[in-house]
């Protein structure tokens, strides 16, 4: 199973509690992210968590220490995202995450922001915080 992580998994990994433990375990097992995920992580860390710039840099370094370099967002990925957004009535940015996961040839997208069990070609969406033992 090749895994793509949505931003919320990375955010939880930086916190405390049960979801944080699940997120850290999954990240340690490896997977993929895109630069969009890093950008969203930065935005959520600043806006919702109130983290300083000096805290965000090391948090991103921690993420990049366990995962391969983030996938860049390409024009082809953007085009695929527009098609996905239209076909499935998704927000563009959710569709861009899916397009990146498909581009990386992942079989699983871990997120709590989309419908658990939904499929996009060979990609299945799983909420890692609902029955985390299945992942």
C-alpha positions in Angstrom: 0.0 0.0 0.0 1.5 3.3 -1.0 0.1 6.2 1.0 -0.4 9.9 0.4 -0.9 12.1 3.4 -3.3 15.1 3.5 -2.4 18.1 5.6 -4.6 17.2 8.6 -2.4 14.1 9.3 0.7 16.3 9.4 -1.0 18.8 11.7 -2.1 16.1 14.1 1.4 14.6 14.2 2.6 17.9 15.7 0.0 17.8 18.5 -0.7 15.6 21.6 -3.3 12.9 22.0 -4.6 9.8 20.3 -4.9 11.3 16.8 -1.3 12.6 17.2 0.0 9.1 18.1 -1.8 7.6 15.1 -0.5 10.3 12.8 3.1 9.9 13.9 2.9 6.1 13.6 1.6 6.4 10.0 4.2 9.1 9.0 7.0 6.9 10.4 5.8 4.1 8.0 6.4 6.4 5.1 4.3 7.9 2.3 4.1 10.9 0.0 3.0 14.5 0.2 2.9 17.4 -2.3 4.2 20.9 -1.9 0.5 21.9 -1.5 0.4 19.9 1.7 3.5 21.7 3.0 1.9 25.1 2.1 -1.4 24.2 3.8 0.5 22.9 6.8 2.3 26.3 7.1 -1.0 28.2 6.7 -2.9 26.1 9.3 0.1 26.2 11.7 0.1 30.0 11.6 -3.6 30.8 11.4 -5.3 28.1 13.5 -2.5 26.9 15.8 -0.8 30.3 16.3 2.6 29.0 15.7 5.5 31.3 15.0 7.6 31.2 11.9 10.5 30.0 13.9 8.4 27.0 15.1 7.0 26.1 11.7 10.4 25.7 10.0 11.6 22.9 12.4 8.2 21.2 12.2 8.5 21.1 8.4 12.1 19.8 8.7 10.7 17.0 11.0 8.2 16.0 8.3 10.8 16.1 5.5 13.1 13.9 7.6 10.7 11.0 7.4 9.1 11.5 4.0 10.6 11.8 0.5 10.7 15.3 -1.1 7.2 16.7 -1.8 5.8 16.4 -5.2 5.7 19.6 -7.2 2.3 20.9 -8.4 2.5 20.7 -12.2 0.2 22.1 -14.9 -0.9 18.5 -15.7 -1.8 18.0 -12.0 -3.8 21.2 -12.0 -5.7 20.1 -15.2 -6.4 16.7 -13.6 -7.7 18.5 -10.4 -10.1 20.6 -12.4 -11.5 17.5 -14.0 -11.8 15.7 -10.7 -13.4 18.8 -9.0 -16.0 18.9 -11.8 -16.7 15.1 -11.9 -17.0 14.6 -8.2 -18.2 18.1 -7.0 -15.0 18.6 -5.0 -13.3 21.8 -4.0 -10.4 22.5 -6.3 -7.8 22.1 -3.5 -9.2 18.7 -2.4 -9.1 17.6 -6.0 -5.5 18.8 -6.3 -4.6 16.6 -3.3 -6.3 13.6 -5.1 -4.5 14.5 -8.4 -1.2 14.5 -6.6 -1.9 11.2 -4.9 -2.8 9.7 -8.3 0.3 11.2 -9.9 2.4 9.6 -7.1 0.7 6.2 -7.9 -0.6 5.9 -4.4 -3.3 3.5 -3.5 -4.4 5.2 -0.3 -5.1 8.8 0.6 -5.2 9.4 4.3 -7.4 12.3 5.3 -10.4 13.1 7.5 -11.6 15.8 5.0 -13.1 13.5 2.4 -15.6 10.6 2.5 -14.0 7.5 4.0 -14.0 4.7 1.5 -14.5 6.9 -1.6 -12.5 5.8 -4.6 -10.9 7.7 -7.4 -9.6 5.1 -9.9 -7.2 2.9 -8.0 -7.0 5.4 -5.0 -9.1 4.8 -1.9 -9.7 7.5 0.7 -9.3 6.4 4.3 -9.8 8.3 7.5 -6.9 7.2 9.6 -8.6 8.3 12.8 -11.6 6.0 12.3 -10.5 2.4 13.1 -6.8 3.2 12.7 -5.9 -0.4 13.1 -7.1 -1.1 9.5 -4.3 1.0 8.1 
